[in-house]
Amino acid sequence: MARKLVVSIKNITEEQRNMIREAAAEAGWTAEFFEKEKDALEAARDAEVVFADSARYAFDAPKLKWICSPSAGVDHFTGSRRFRESGVMLSNSSGAYGVTIAEHIVMVTLIMLRRLPEYQEKVADKKWYRGFAIRSIKNSRVTVIGTGDIGRETAKRFRAFSPTRITGVNTSGMDDSGSFDEVIGADKLEAILPKTDILIMAIPGTAETRHLMDADRLRLLPEGALIVNVGRGSTIEEDALIAELKAGRLRAALDVFTKEPLDIDSEVWDCPNLLITPHVAGDMLLPYTVERIVGLFLEDFKRYVRGEMPERAVDINKGY
């Protein structure tokens, strides 16, 4: 019996399906595609590889050896004890979302610096108001926590706006991409925060990153600093940030939150100095993103067929 691959991801084109079919057939495999998760879960019971975004595929599939997630963040896998105990290998699609998320970061940064929400409120009331003071990325001090694909693509785009500097922050304090003016280790984060006008957070949600920006570190940011978070809501102490926003000391553009979706009665909805987007910065809505996700999977599938480890294999203990 041919080895089996089950695919259930959204927005995939027929051309991309055919690319996967051809790669599977070339390896002597069969590839099956499903729109509905319940159908894919049934088919996955005798599959060896699944290309989908749920830990549930590992729960009743004795032949399953590898799940490739179309997401970059995989805390919905690593946070499941049942998945961790399954022994199924996990890989992600890190490297597919840099373009779309970087463009989102540029967009919301300019919206907040140029006071578009306030102008929209005036326009909605049919008022011709022209007096809001604005700021620029030019001559701003930019700090990017997370120097992976998203951080690097963001730094490239911000470079065109002539900031004073762009500092990357990561665990090792090393990066040879040339995207940043300097890269520092996370142990030096507290030293750079008082010198940061725009703070961009593009890191996964792990035990180590939980509340990385807590109340004490938020207080280190200068008055008027802007925080943009596109990683995970858990990386910021949300209550402490809300207090800073209500006080008018900081501004923020958040795409991710501690609880998603936000409760209807959450105070976040009405928080001042905050731009909310509903976790759409890196969704699979840009065709280029889907193209990259499929391309990365095919690269790793060919490695797997050769008996090699997928390049984007996730360390379950680290969470990325």
C-alpha positions as CSV (number, residue, x, y, z in Angstrom):
1,M,0.0,0.0,0.0
2,A,1.3,3.5,-0.9
3,R,2.3,5.8,1.9
4,K,-0.3,8.4,2.5
5,L,-0.2,12.2,2.7
6,V,-3.3,14.1,3.9
7,V,-3.6,17.9,3.1
8,S,-6.2,20.2,4.7
9,I,-5.2,23.9,4.4
10,K,-7.2,26.8,3.3
11,N,-6.9,29.0,0.2
12,I,-4.7,26.5,-1.6
13,T,-5.0,26.7,-5.4
14,E,-5.6,23.8,-7.8
15,E,-2.1,24.4,-9.3
16,Q,-0.6,24.0,-5.8
17,R,-2.6,20.9,-5.2
18,N,-1.2,19.5,-8.4
19,M,2.3,20.3,-7.3
20,I,1.8,18.4,-4.1
21,R,0.2,15.5,-6.0
22,E,3.1,15.3,-8.4
23,A,5.7,15.3,-5.5
24,A,3.8,12.6,-3.7
25,A,3.4,10.5,-6.8
26,E,7.1,10.9,-7.7
27,A,7.9,9.4,-4.2
28,G,5.4,6.6,-4.6
29,W,2.9,8.2,-2.2
30,T,-0.7,9.2,-2.5
31,A,-2.0,12.6,-1.6
32,E,-5.5,13.3,-0.5
33,F,-7.0,16.8,-0.1
34,F,-9.9,17.9,2.2
35,E,-11.8,21.1,2.8
36,K,-13.5,20.0,6.0
37,E,-11.4,19.1,9.0
38,K,-13.7,16.3,10.1
39,D,-13.2,14.6,6.8
40,A,-9.4,15.1,7.0
41,L,-9.3,13.7,10.5
42,E,-11.0,10.5,9.3
43,A,-8.6,10.1,6.4
44,A,-5.6,10.8,8.6
45,R,-6.1,7.7,10.7
46,D,-3.9,5.7,8.3
47,A,-1.8,8.6,7.0
48,E,2.0,8.9,7.6
49,V,2.2,12.7,7.0
50,V,-0.4,15.4,7.5
51,F,-0.2,19.0,6.2
52,A,-2.7,20.8,8.3
53,D,-3.0,23.0,11.4
54,S,-4.5,21.0,14.3
55,A,-2.9,18.8,17.0
56,R,-6.0,16.6,16.8
57,Y,-4.6,14.8,13.8
58,A,-2.1,13.0,16.1
59,F,-4.8,11.8,18.6
60,D,-6.1,8.7,16.6
61,A,-3.6,8.0,13.9
62,P,-1.2,5.2,14.8
63,K,0.7,5.5,11.5
64,L,1.2,9.2,11.7
65,K,4.9,10.3,11.9
66,W,4.9,14.0,10.9
67,I,2.5,17.0,10.9
68,C,3.6,20.0,9.0
69,S,1.7,23.1,10.2
70,P,1.0,25.9,7.7
71,S,1.4,28.3,10.7
72,A,4.7,29.8,11.9
73,G,3.6,29.8,15.5
74,V,2.8,26.4,16.9
75,D,1.9,26.9,20.5
76,H,-1.5,25.3,19.7
77,F,0.4,22.1,19.2
78,T,3.1,22.4,21.9
79,G,0.5,23.5,24.4
80,S,-1.3,20.2,24.0
81,R,-0.1,17.5,26.4
82,R,-1.8,14.8,24.3
83,F,0.1,16.0,21.3
84,R,3.5,16.2,23.1
85,E,3.0,12.6,24.3
86,S,2.1,11.3,20.8
87,G,5.7,11.3,19.6
88,V,4.6,12.8,16.3
89,M,7.2,15.1,14.7
90,L,6.1,18.6,14.1
91,S,7.3,21.2,11.6
92,N,6.1,24.7,10.9
93,S,6.0,27.2,8.0
94,S,8.4,29.7,9.5
95,G,9.8,31.8,6.6
96,A,6.4,32.1,4.8
97,Y,5.0,35.1,6.7
98,G,7.7,37.7,6.7
99,V,6.4,39.7,3.7
100,T,2.7,39.9,4.8
101,I,3.4,40.6,8.5
102,A,6.2,43.2,7.7
103,E,3.7,45.1,5.5
104,H,1.1,44.9,8.3
105,I,3.7,46.3,10.7
106,V,4.5,49.2,8.4
107,M,0.8,49.9,7.9
108,V,-0.2,50.1,11.6
109,T,2.9,52.0,12.5
110,L,2.1,54.8,10.0
111,I,-1.5,54.7,11.0
112,M,-0.6,55.3,14.7
113,L,2.2,57.8,14.1
114,R,0.1,59.9,11.8
115,R,-3.0,59.7,14.1
116,L,-5.4,58.2,11.5
117,P,-7.8,56.8,14.1
118,E,-8.3,60.2,15.6
119,Y,-8.8,61.8,12.2
120,Q,-11.3,59.1,11.3
121,E,-13.3,59.9,14.5
122,K,-13.4,63.6,13.4
123,V,-14.5,62.7,9.9
124,A,-17.2,60.3,11.2
125,D,-18.6,63.3,13.1
126,K,-18.3,65.4,9.9
127,K,-15.7,67.7,11.4
128,W,-12.9,69.2,9.4
129,Y,-10.1,69.1,11.9
130,R,-6.4,69.4,11.0
131,G,-4.6,69.8,14.3
132,F,-3.3,66.5,15.5
133,A,0.5,66.4,16.0
134,I,2.1,63.6,14.1
135,R,5.4,61.7,14.3
136,S,7.6,60.0,11.8
137,I,9.6,56.8,11.5
138,K,12.4,59.0,10.3
139,N,14.8,59.7,13.1
140,S,13.0,57.2,15.4
141,R,14.8,54.6,17.4
142,V,13.4,51.2,16.4
143,T,13.8,48.0,18.4
144,V,12.7,44.7,16.9
145,I,12.3,41.8,19.4
146,G,12.7,38.7,17.2
147,T,15.2,38.7,14.3
148,G,13.8,35.8,12.3
149,D,12.0,36.1,8.9
150,I,9.4,38.6,10.2
151,G,11.9,40.8,12.0
152,R,14.3,40.9,9.1
153,E,11.6,41.6,6.5
154,T,10.3,44.4,8.8
155,A,13.8,45.9,9.2
156,K,14.3,46.0,5.5
157,R,11.2,48.0,5.0
158,F,11.7,50.3,7.9
159,R,15.2,51.1,6.5
160,A,13.5,53.1,3.7
161,F,12.0,55.5,6.2
162,S,15.5,56.6,7.6
163,P,15.2,55.7,11.3
164,T,18.0,56.7,13.6
165,R,18.8,53.0,14.1
166,I,17.2,49.6,14.0
167,T,18.2,47.3,16.8
168,G,17.4,43.6,16.7
169,V,17.0,41.6,19.9
170,N,17.2,37.8,20.1
171,T,18.4,35.0,22.4
172,S,21.9,34.8,21.1
173,G,22.7,38.4,20.4
174,M,23.9,37.3,16.9
175,D,22.5,37.8,13.4
176,D,24.4,37.9,10.1
177,S,21.6,39.0,7.9
178,G,22.7,42.6,7.7
179,S,19.2,43.7,8.3
180,F,19.9,45.5,11.6
181,D,22.3,48.2,12.7
182,E,23.0,46.1,15.7
183,V,21.8,42.9,17.3
184,I,21.8,42.5,21.1
185,G,21.0,39.6,23.4
186,A,17.7,39.4,25.3
187,D,19.8,39.9,28.5
188,K,20.4,43.5,27.3
189,L,16.7,44.3,26.6
190,E,16.3,46.5,29.6
191,A,19.1,48.7,28.5
192,I,17.7,49.4,25.0
193,L,14.0,50.0,26.1
194,P,14.6,53.5,27.4
195,K,16.2,54.3,24.0
196,T,13.2,52.9,21.9
197,D,10.6,55.0,20.2
198,I,9.0,52.1,18.2
199,L,9.0,48.6,19.8
200,I,8.1,45.7,17.4
201,M,7.5,42.3,18.9
202,A,7.7,39.3,16.6
203,I,8.4,36.4,18.8
204,P,6.5,33.1,19.6
205,G,4.6,32.3,22.7
206,T,6.7,30.1,24.9
207,A,7.3,29.7,28.6
208,E,10.5,31.9,28.2
209,T,8.7,34.7,26.4
210,R,5.6,34.8,28.6
211,H,5.2,38.4,29.9
212,L,8.6,39.4,28.4
213,M,7.2,42.9,28.4
214,D,5.9,43.0,32.0
215,A,4.9,46.1,33.9
216,D,8.5,46.9,34.9
217,R,9.8,46.7,31.3
218,L,6.9,48.7,30.0
219,R,7.8,51.5,32.4
220,L,11.3,51.6,30.9
221,L,9.9,52.8,27.5
222,P,9.9,56.5,27.0
223,E,6.7,58.5,27.0
224,G,5.0,58.3,23.6
225,A,6.6,55.1,22.6
226,L,4.6,52.9,20.2
227,I,4.4,49.1,20.7
228,V,3.5,46.8,17.8
229,N,2.9,43.2,18.6
230,V,2.4,40.6,15.9
231,G,3.8,37.6,17.7
232,R,1.7,36.2,20.6
233,G,-0.5,38.1,23.1
234,S,1.2,36.2,26.0
235,T,4.5,38.0,25.4
236,I,3.0,41.2,27.0
237,E,1.5,41.6,30.4
238,E,-1.8,42.8,29.0
239,D,-3.2,44.5,32.1
240,A,0.0,46.5,32.6
241,L,-0.1,47.6,29.0
242,I,-3.8,48.7,29.2
243,A,-2.9,50.8,32.3
244,E,-0.1,52.5,30.3
245,L,-2.4,53.1,27.4
246,K,-5.2,54.5,29.6
247,A,-2.7,56.8,31.2
248,G,-1.7,58.1,27.7
249,R,2.0,57.3,28.3
250,L,2.2,54.7,25.5
251,R,0.5,53.8,22.3
252,A,0.0,50.4,20.8
253,A,-1.1,48.4,17.7
254,L,-1.9,44.9,18.7
255,D,-2.7,42.0,16.4
256,V,-2.6,39.4,19.1
257,F,-4.1,39.2,22.6
258,T,-4.0,37.0,25.7
259,K,-7.4,35.6,24.9
260,E,-8.7,35.3,21.3
261,P,-11.2,36.3,20.2
262,L,-11.6,39.1,22.7
263,D,-14.6,38.7,25.0
264,I,-17.5,41.0,24.0
265,D,-17.1,42.8,27.4
266,S,-13.3,43.0,27.4
267,E,-12.0,46.4,28.4
268,V,-9.5,46.1,25.5
269,W,-12.2,47.0,23.0
270,D,-12.5,50.6,24.4
271,C,-9.0,51.1,25.4
272,P,-7.6,54.5,24.2
273,N,-4.4,54.9,22.2
274,L,-4.8,51.3,20.9
275,L,-5.3,50.0,17.3
276,I,-6.8,46.5,17.3
277,T,-6.6,44.1,14.4
278,P,-8.0,40.5,14.9
279,H,-4.9,38.4,14.4
280,V,-4.8,39.0,10.6
281,A,-1.2,40.2,10.1
282,G,-0.1,36.7,9.1
283,D,-3.2,35.0,8.1
284,M,-3.3,32.9,4.8
285,L,-5.0,35.7,2.9
286,L,-2.2,36.9,0.8
287,P,-1.6,34.6,-2.2
288,Y,2.1,35.0,-1.9
289,T,2.0,33.6,1.6
290,V,0.1,30.5,0.6
291,E,2.6,30.0,-2.3
292,R,5.5,30.2,0.2
293,I,3.8,27.8,2.6
294,V,3.3,25.2,-0.1
295,G,6.8,25.7,-1.4
296,L,8.4,25.2,2.1
297,F,6.3,22.1,2.7
298,L,7.4,20.6,-0.6
299,E,11.1,21.3,0.3
300,D,10.6,19.5,3.6
301,F,8.6,16.7,2.1
302,K,11.4,15.9,-0.3
303,R,13.8,15.8,2.7
304,Y,11.5,13.5,4.6
305,V,11.2,11.1,1.7
306,R,15.0,10.9,1.5
307,G,15.0,10.1,5.2
308,E,16.2,13.5,6.3
309,M,14.8,15.8,9.0
310,P,12.6,18.6,7.8
311,E,14.4,21.9,7.9
312,R,11.6,23.6,9.8
313,A,11.2,20.8,12.4
314,V,10.1,22.2,15.8
315,D,11.7,21.5,19.1
316,I,8.7,20.6,21.2
317,N,10.3,21.6,24.4
318,K,11.4,25.1,23.2
319,G,8.1,25.7,21.3
320,Y,9.7,26.7,18.0
